[in-house]
């Protein structure tokens, strides 16, 4: 998984080059996941495989260059299929049939490509790929390596294809459900109506007689081998291979009820006396209710990926670019690096780029979570997917396609959603033996009732064994973790929090200490003029203009901060003459005929000026960790100046939120201790580690976690990379450097530190949600399988109908999905009333 970072050098090989994602079709439960994982892991050259039921994807890590053909064959051998897709490319530079052959060979060598066909006349290539395994940019590079130029043709956007696939699945299930329900209803009425209403039973026997059961046989057979055929097509092969799954349980349960009824209908003499009963309604209702559950499940699964759809939906479908002096509107996929793109008010920005003409305010809230539009002018970077608010401008495209920030964010979210948390290991161990154990329990139930049950023993044995098979729900166990991860990481993305590594979602929940870098994390990251107090007889604006005029000649960061402050106030700076820097003291110059001297207190002492008039201000600045400068004009003390890296406006609220979550907050910085302690006092830091080098930050992280505490480190700079990697969880500020982001587990897209509290609170909520799902999934099976087996019958005379068992099983997985969807309503700590009340109590106590 690539981070939000610069493109890799050509020819380099990264870990992500050895990891491929595949779309898998046909999985229905946790047992399917286990089977596909084992099949893929057995392929030579595969280092590891991780399959996600909710996303229907497999992540495969290879030891060397990926070879997907054996992986596809292994998946097919255990009864599942890899999803396929196609990519259309426009090819430039072809002249003959040799060019066609060369390009086809180049494309077919790309891992994940199953076929490629190039048409010289249309100058197009149609590439068949394994869904999720290949990106268009990879194909374009392969064509470029063969000496030609290629660009993707986008007839529609990816979310449209995914939405169409999901909609087609729901339509198919809905049609099957409607047909099954239509045919099951008469069977249910004929059988159950006869049991419940004696007069109806008499009418059925008089009108239909022996054709009653035969009619039920016909209708039920159509249900089982029409809409219900999918369970037999997948379940029976899995059973014969010794790896039964959810489909096998349904096929065995409904098939057993149907087969027994078939015998009772046409050759009842082979059954013991009094046992020639039919259970067509049980078989038909089982299939219908399971189809209902699958339909509801498919609809709920579609909602779990809403966050990805929203992200992809940020992309406009077209862009207006300048070609040969003419403005033309082209599909998004045809925008190339270097193109000049025009943007009008209210339009979405198509790709990443740099403004070359005009200015505007841009709404970047969908990327950073910051609500206020950001002013952008010539030279400023713009991000694809953000919205232009007021002005018009032109920008040069610098990143397009899969290289844009939005595309990388989408890949990061997809990777996090497909990740397996450590907690999933327990589920995998259980599901490995769950379905075989259920089949064994059903056989044991059948045997116990057959030999020890009351008459008719065979009927009791069959009904209870079928109920055990049907009520077991490995689906709920398989969906418990991945659905919560999908919704949780999707909600995090909406809040501007990206989990680069899925396991960070679980680890962050356990964080006890939050270690924060100072510069750029707690502070703005660049010096600003914070204090400017003038002596009696001087005008503030005039003194600032003169001081700024002198400092404009200097390249020192402090000087730049003073100049920026003067320019922001609209002051016109004058030219400075005879500029001189006095090492260790300050600077001097002449502006508009007046001599200015600016520097430390020792410069004023050398000039014989008394600075005690500013004693109270100087004391305050010292308490705040600021070093004062002084300005003298024509030999008179004119002003005291302080330049510092100001604390971000959101920092105090962020620290409060972290404390409200019960966390200890530490600051780890290379700054001097006095400055660090002054900042720490102002914002409520619990522990300060100052004057440390990058290696020292790593040691500080180890010390903070010395008693086994889980430590999360938050930073933004190159010097923070070692500490980000060393911490239990590294959190990078998205406005920071590529190296910091690459080293982190979690990325905050904005510079707002409140995102840390949001990430931790969401991590806790997601893991809590997973716990609820797992408890339900396991408790459901543990409690109801014995009930289905008839354990309550000796005490209360209670048995569980296979029809009720089917209903309970169908609703079990729907419950898990619905519970996971609650995370879409997650509220940040700052929005939560409990947090506000807790902060208020602490403030009153203080």
N, C-alpha and C positions, 0 to 999 in steps of 0.2 A: 504494500500500500504506500503510494507516494504521498509525502507531506505536501503542504503548500510551499513549494520551493521552486527554484530555477530548474530549467531543463537540464538533464544529465548530458555529459559529453557523449558524442557519438561513439558507439562501440563499447560503452561501459556496461557492466552487468551488475545489477543490484538485486537485492533479495526479492524485490517485487517482480523482476523479470522471471524469476523461478516459481512464482506463485500465480496460478490461474484460477479463475472462477467459472464454474459451469452451471447452467440452468438444468435442473433435474425435474422430470415429469413423472407423476404416478405415485409419489409418496403420500401416505395418509396418516401415519402414526410414528411413534418413537422407534418402533421395531424396524420400520422402513429406513429410518435414518441410520440406525446401527448397521443394517445390512449393506447399505450403499457405502458407508464409511469403511467397513471391513473389505468390501470388494475393491474399492479404490486403493486402500492401503496395501493390498496384496500385489499391486502392479509393480514390477521392478522399476526402480528409479524414483518412486514416490516416497518422499520423506514423511509426509503426514497428510491427513485428509480431515476436513471438518465440514459436516453437512448440517444445514439449517432448515428445519421443517417449515418455519413461517415464511422465509424468503424463497424457499424452494431452490436453494443454491448450494453448491459444494465448492469449498476452497481447497485446492490441491497444491501442495508444495513439493517441488521436484529437487533432486540433488544436482541435476545439471539441466541442459536445455530440455524444455518440456516436450514430451511425446504424448499427444493426447489420444492417438488411435487405440492403444491398449486400455486406456482409462475408459473410453467410450464403450469398448467391447466388454470390459468388466462390469460396467453399469448395466449394459444390456443383458448380460448373462444372468444377473440376479433379478431380472424382470422389470427394469425401469428404463427410461429413455432420457438422453440428453436433449434439451431443447435446441432447435436450430433457428437461425436467422439469416438474413441476407443484407449485404451492404453493396450499394451501387457507387461506382467510382467513375468520374470523368477523367480520361487519360489524354495527355497532350504529348506530342512528339513522335507518335507512331507513323511509319511510312510503308511498312510491308508486313508480310506474314511472319517473318522472322521476329519482328518486334512483338507481335501478338504472342508467339510461343515463349519469348523471353520473359514477358510480363506475367504470363500464366504460370511459368515455372517459379518466378520470384514470389508470387502470391501463394502458391501451394506449399512453399517451404515455411510459411508463417504458422507457428503452432496454433491450432484451433480452427484453421481453414480446412473445410472438407472438400471444397471444389471451387474452381475459378474458371470463368469463361470470359474471354475478351473479344469484342467485336470491333474490327478495324473500321467498318463503314460508319458506325455510330460513335466511335471513339469512346466506348464505355466498357467497363468491366463489371460483371456480376459475380460477387464473391459469396459463397455459402459458408457460413461459420457456425461454430457451436456457440449458442447464445451466452453472452457474458465473458467469453474467453478471449475475444479479440476486439481491439478498438480500431476505429477508422484510421486514427493517426499512425498506428502500427503498419497498416496496409499501405498507407501513403508513403511511409519511409521505405517499405520494401520495394515499391515501384520506383522511388527515387534512387534506390541503390542499384536498380537495373538500368538507370540512365534516363528515366522519363519523369514526367510530373503528373501527379494524381491529386484529385480533390473529391471529397465525398459529396454525393448528390443526396439531398435529404427530402424525400417525398413527404415524409412526416417526421415528427420528432419522437424520441424514444418513449416518452411517457404515453404517447398515443398508441404505440404498438403494445406496450404493457397493459394499458387500459383496455385495448381491444381484446387482448388475450384473456384477461380476467373476465371481461364482459361475456366473451364467447363461452368460457367455462361456466359462468353463472347461468347463461341461457340454456346450455346443454343440461345442466343439473335441474333447472327449473322445469324444462320440458319433460325430463325423466320423472321428476317428482309429480308433476301434474298427471301424467299417464298412469303412474303407479297408484296415486291416490284415487283416480277415477275407477281403476279396476279393483282396487282393494275394498272400496266402500261397499259394493254389493256382497263381497265375501264376508265382510265384518257384519253386515246387517243380517245375512242369511244365518250365520252361525251363532253370533251373540244374541241376535233378536230371538232366535228359537230358544235359547237358554233363559232369557229374561222374561219373555212374554209367552205363556202357554198357548194362547189363542193363535199367535203368529206361528208357533211351532206346528200347531195342528194344520194351519193353512198351507204351510210349506210342504208338509208331508202329503197332504191331499193333492196339491197342485203339481209338485215336482217329484215327490217320491225319491227314488234312487238317483234321479237326475240332479238332486240338490248337491250331493257331493261331487258329481261329475262336472257340474257347472263351476263349483268352487275350484275343482282341479284345473279346469281350463283357464279361468281367470288368474289363479295364483301362478300357474306355469308361465303365463305371459308376463306377469310381474317379475318373477324370478329371472327369467331368461330373456327379458326385454330390458326394462330399466335397471334390473338388478344383475344383469350379466357381468357388469364391470367387477363385481365382488368375486365372482367365480373365475373370471379371466386372470385376475391378479392373485387371488387367495389360494386357489388350488395349486398352481405352479409353485408358489412359495411354500406351501405345505409339503409338496412332494420333494422339494429341495431341502427339507428339514429346517426351514427358516420361516415359520408361520408369522403372519402379521395381522393387523386389524381386519383386513379383507378376508383372511382365512377364518377368523372367528365368526364373521357374519355369514360367510359361505357355509361353514360347518353348521352353525345354528339354524339358519333358515333352510338349508339343504336337508338337514336331518328331519326337521318338522315336515317338510314337503315329501320326502321319501317315505317316512312312516305313514303319512296320510295317503300316499299313492298306494301302498300295500293294503291299507285298510279299505280303500275304495274298490280296488279291482281284484285283489286276492286275499280277502279277510280271513279265509280259513287257515292261513299259515300262522296267524297270530293266536296267542293264548286266549281262551274264552274270556269275554268281557273287556278285552283291550283293543278291540277294533274301533278306535276313535280317530277322528281327523283333526288336524291342527293347521289347516290351510290358512285360517285367519291369522295365526301366529306368524307363519312364514311370510305372508304378504305384508302384514303390518310392520314386521321387523324391517323388511327392505324399504318400505315407504318412510318409516321414521328415521332410518339411517340416512336416506336420501335427503330428508328434511334437514337433519343435522348438518350434512355436507353442504347443502345450499346456504344455510345460515352461516356456516363456517367460512365459506368462500366470500360471502358478502362482508363479513367482519374482517377477514384477512385483507380485503381491499382497503378497508378504512385504516388498518394499522400502518400502511405505507403512505398515508396522506402527506406526511412531511416531505418525503422525496418528491411527490407530485407537485407540491407547492414550490419546492426549490427549482425543479425543472421548468415549472410554469413561469418562472421569472424570466426565462429567455424569450426575447421576441423572435418571431418566426422569420422576419425580414430585416434588412438594413439598407439605408440609403448611402451609397458610396459614389465617389467621383471617378469616372472612367473617361480618360481622354478629354477632360474638361466638361463632361456632361454628367449630371446627377442621375443615377439609375437606382431603382429598387431591386435588390437581389435577395434570394434565400440566404438565411443565416450561414448555411454551410459553404457558401461561395465567397464569404469574406476571407481575405488572405492577409497575412502579416504585411504591414506597410501600406495597406489601403487607407484612403482618407474617408472617414465616415462622418456624415452630417447628422446632427441631432437637433430636433425642434422641441419647444416646450411641451412637457407632458409625455414625451416618448421614453421608452425603455432604451437603455444603452446596450448595444448589441454584443460587443466584445470588450476585452480589456484594452486600454490604450492610453495615450498621452495627448492632452489638449494642445493644439497648435494655433487655434484661433477662437476668440470669443471667451465668454465666461458664463457661469451660471451657479445656481444652488442645486445640489444633487441629494436626493433622498437615498441614503445608504442603510436605512433601518433594517431592511431584509437581510443585510449582510452582517451588520454590527450590533443591531438592537438599539442604536442611538436614535432617538426620536426626531432630533432637529436636523434639517437639511444642512449640508456642508458646502461652504463656498469653494468653488474651483475656478482657477484661471489658467492662463497659458503655462505649460510645463507641468501641470498637476496630473496625477494619474487618475483614471476613471476605471470603474469595474463593471463588466458586463452583468446585466440583470438589475442594476440600480436604475432609479427613475430621475430624469431631468425635470426640474420644477419650473424654472422661470425663463432663463435665457436660452439663446441658440449658440451652438459652438460646433467646431470641427475637431476631430481627434484622429491621430494616426494609430491604427490597430497594431498592438505589440504582441498580443496573445490571442489566439483563436482556437475554436474547437475544444479538444480535450485539455488544452494548456491553460484555459481561462481559470480564474479563481473560482468561479461558480462551478465549473466542471470538476475541479479538484475537491471542492466542498462536498459535492454530490457523491464522489467516489469515497471520500472519507466517511460520510454518513452511512453509505451502503456497506462499507467494510465493517464499521462498528455494529451495524444492525445484524450482520451475518456472523459476528464473533460469538464464541462460546465462553461463558463465564466459568470460573473454577467450580461454582455450585452445580454446573451442568454435569460434572463428572459423576456425582452420585446418581443422578437421573439415568445416565447412560448405563451404569452398572445394573440398575434395577431393570431397565427396559430390555437388557440383553437376555434376561431369563423370564420376563413377565408373561409374554404370550404363550411360550411352552408351558409355563406354570399354570396358566389359566386352562389350557387344554387338558393338562393332567388333572386339575381340580374338577373339570367337567366329567372326565372319565371316572374319577373317584366318586363323584356325586351320582353318576349313573349306576355304578356298581353297588353303592351303599343302598340306594333306593330300590334297586332291582332285587337285592337279596334280603334286605331288612325292612323294606317299606310295606305299607298296607296294600291291599288289592284295590284297583289293578296296578300292581307294582311296576309293570313295564311302562304304563302311561305316566305314572309319577316320575319314574326314572328319566324318561325322555323329556318331559316338560321342564324338570329342574335342571337337567344337564344343559338344555338349550338356553335356559335363563342365565346360567353361569357364563356360557360362551358369549351371550349377547350383552350382558351388563358390563363386562370388563371393558375399560376404556383407556387403552394406551395413547389414544389421541390427546387426551387432556394432559398426560404427562409429557408428551412430546412438544406440545404447544406452550406449556407453562412458562418456560424461560424465554424462548426466542420472541414470542409476541410482546412480552413486556420490554425486552431490549429494543425491539423495533419501535414501539411507541415512545419509550423513554428517550432514546437517542434522537428520534425525530423531533420530539418536543424540545430537547436540548438545542438542536440546530435552530429552531425557531427563536430561541432565546439567545442565540449567538455563541453557544457552547458546542464545540466539536470534540467528540471522543475519537482520537486517532486510533486508540487501542481499546477493544471491547472490554478486556478484563479490568481496565481502569474504572469502569462503571461500578464494579464491585469493590475494588480496593479503595476508591475515594470515600466510600461509605464509612470505612473504618478509620479514616484520618482523625488523629487526635491533636496534631500540631500542624499549623499552617505557617511555613517559613516564607517570608516575602523579601525579594530584592527591593532596594529603595529606588534607585534611579530608573525612571521609566515605568515602574510598577506602582509604587506609592506616589511618585511625583510625576510631573509632566515630561521629564527627561531632557529638558533644556533650560538654561538659566533665563529668568525673567526679572525685570525691575520690580521689586516688591515694596520698597520703601524709598521715598524721596521727600525729605523735610528741609525746608529752606530757613535761613536765618531772617530775623526782622530786617526789613528794608529791601528785601529781594522778592521778585515775582517768580513763582514756581515755574510757569511756562517759559519765561525768559531764561532762567538758569538751566532748565532742562534742554532748551534749544542750543545754548552755548556749550554745555557739557557734551551733548550728542554730536555737535559739530567737531569737537576734539576727538571723541571716541570713534568717529567715523574713519579716522586715519589708522585705527588699530584693528588687528584681526583677532584679538583676544575674545573668548566667549562672553566675558563680562561686558566688554565694550559693545559687542553685537547686541546684547540684551538692552543696553541703554539706548542704542540707536533705534532698535525696533520700537521701544516705548515712545520715543520722540515722534517717530513717523506715524505710529498709530493715533497720536493726538493731532496729527495734521500739521506738525511744526516743520517749517522749512529750514533745513540745516545750511549753515554758511561754510565757506571755505576756511580751513585752518592753516596758519602759517607757522614756520619755525617749530614744527612738531618734534618733540624729543621724548623718548622713553628713558626714564631713570630707573635702572634695575634695582628692585627691592623697595622702591619708593612709589613710583607712579609715572604720570606723563604730564608734560607741559606743552602749551601752544598758545598762539595769539589768534583770536577770532574777533573780527571787526574792530581791531585796534586795542582790544582788551586782553590782558594776559590771564590765562586760566591754568591752575595747577590742581591736578586730580590724583588722589592716591590714598595710601594708608595713613593711620594716625601719626606715624613717625615722620612722614613728609610734612604734615602740618606742624609738628614739633620743630623740625628743622627750619621751617619758615617763621617760627616764633609765634604761631597762632594758638590761642587758647580754645580747646575743643570741649571744655567742661560745660559749655552752654547746651551741648547735646548729650550730657551725661545720662539723663533718664532714657533717652531714645537709644543710646549705645548699650545701656544695661538690658533693655528689652530685646534688642537685636541679638545680644549675646545669649540670652535665655532661649531664644528661638534658633540658636545655632547659626546665626548669620554673621559674617564678618563685614563691618561697616567700611565704606570709603568716604572720603571728604572731598569737597570741591571749594577752591578759593578763587575769587575773582578780584584782580587788581589788589592782591595782598590782603583781602578781607575774607573771612570764613563765610561761605555762601550756603552750603548744603551738606547734609549727611545722606549718603546713598547706600542702599543694600540691594544686592543682586543675589538671588537664590533660585534653586530649582523648586518651584512651588508645588505644594501638595495638590494632587488632583481633587477636584470638588467632590467626587464620589467616594474618595478614600475613607473619610470618617464614618460614613454610613456603612461602607463595606466592612470595616472593622467591627462596628456594632453588630452587624448581621452575623459575622463569624463567631463573636462572643455569644450571641443569642443561641447559636447552634451548639454551644458547649465546647468550643474549640479554643486552644491556646495559640496565641498569635506571636510569632517571632519575626524580627527583622534581621536579615543577614546582608551586610553591605561592606564595601571597601572604603566608605567614607570615614572621616575621623570621628572619634567617639563622641565628642561634644556635639557635633552636628546631628549625629544619629540619635543621641539621647534626647536632644531638644525636640526632634521630630517625633520620636517615640512617645514623649510625654504629651505632646499636643493631640495625638490621634489614638492613644490608649494601647500601645504595643506592650505585650507582657514581658518579652525578653529581647534583648538587643545584643547582637554579635557584630561588632564593628571592626574596621581596619583589617579586613581579610582579603587575601588574593583569591582568584578562582579556585585553586586547589584547597585553600582554607575554607571555602564555602562547602566543599564536599565533606571536610572534617566536621564542620559545624552541623551539617545535616546528620552525620552519624552521631554526634553528641546529643542532638535534640531527640533522636530516637533510641538513645542508649538503654532506656528501660522498656524497650519493646513497643514504644509508641509508633504508630504509623504516621509518617511525615510526608506532607505534600509541600513541594517547593514551587513558588510562583516567580517567574522571571521573564525577561524580554531580550537580553543582550547576548552577544557572543560569549562574554565571560560567564554567563549563567548556564551555558550548555552542560558543563560537567555536573553541576549541582542538579539540573533538571533530570539528567540521566541517573544520578545516584539516588535521588529521592524515591520513596515508595510510589509516589505519583508525581510526575512533572507536569506543571500547568504553565503554558506559554501564553504571553500576551500577543494576540494576533497582529498588533501593530509593530511588533519587534522584528528581529532578524530571522532569516531563513534557518540559520543554524540552530537558534533557540527553538523554533517550531519543530524542526526535525528531531530534536532531542526529547520533546515533550510527549506525554501521553494524552493530554487534553489541551485544546487550543481555545482561547477566548478571542472571538473575532473583533471585539472592540477593546479599547484600553481601559474599560470600566472594571474596576476590581470587584464590583458587586457580582460579576459573573462567577467568581470563585464560590461565593455563598450559594448562588443559584445552582452551580454544578454539584456541590456537595449535597444540597437539599434534594435535588433531583435524583442523585445517586441513591440517597437513603430511601426516597419514595419508590424508585424502581425496584430496588432489592426487596423492600417490604412487599411490593406488589408481586414479585416473583415468589416470595415466601407464601403469600396467600394462595397463589395459583397452585404451588406444589403441595401445600397442605390440603387444598380441595382435591387435587388429582389423586393423591395417595390415600387420603381419608375416605374418599368416595369408593375407591376400589377395595380398600381394607374392610370397610363397613358393609358394603352391599353385596360383595361376592358371597360371603357366608349366608346372607339373607336369601340370595338367589338359590343357593344350594339347599335351602330348606332347614337351616339350623333352628329357626323359630317354630317350626311345625310341631315338635313334641310338646312345646309349652303353650302355644297360643293357637295352634291349628292354622298358622299363616303361611301361605306360599306366595311367591312372586311370579306373576304372569310374565311370560316372555315378551308380551306386548309392552307391559310397563317397563320391563328391563330395557327394551329397545328405546323407549322414550327417555328414560333416565340417562342412558348412554349418549344419546344424541344431544341432550341438553348439557351434558357435562363439559364437552369441549366448547360449546357455545358460551357457557358460563366463564370459562377461562379467558376466552377472547374478549368477552364483554368487560371483564374485570381489568384486563390489560388496557383496554381503550379508555378507562378512567384516567389514565396518566395524561391523556390529551388535555385534561382540565387542570393539570398541575399549576399551582400558583407559587410564584417566587416568594422567598422569605419576606421581602419588602412589601409584597401584596397581602401577606397573610396576617390576619388580625391577631393571632396568638403571638407572632413576632413583635408587632407594634406594642402590645400590652406588656410583653417581657422587657422590652427596651425602656418603656415608660417606668416600670417598677424599679429598674436599675438606676434610672436617672433620679427618681425620687429618693432612693436609698443613698445615693451619692450626695 
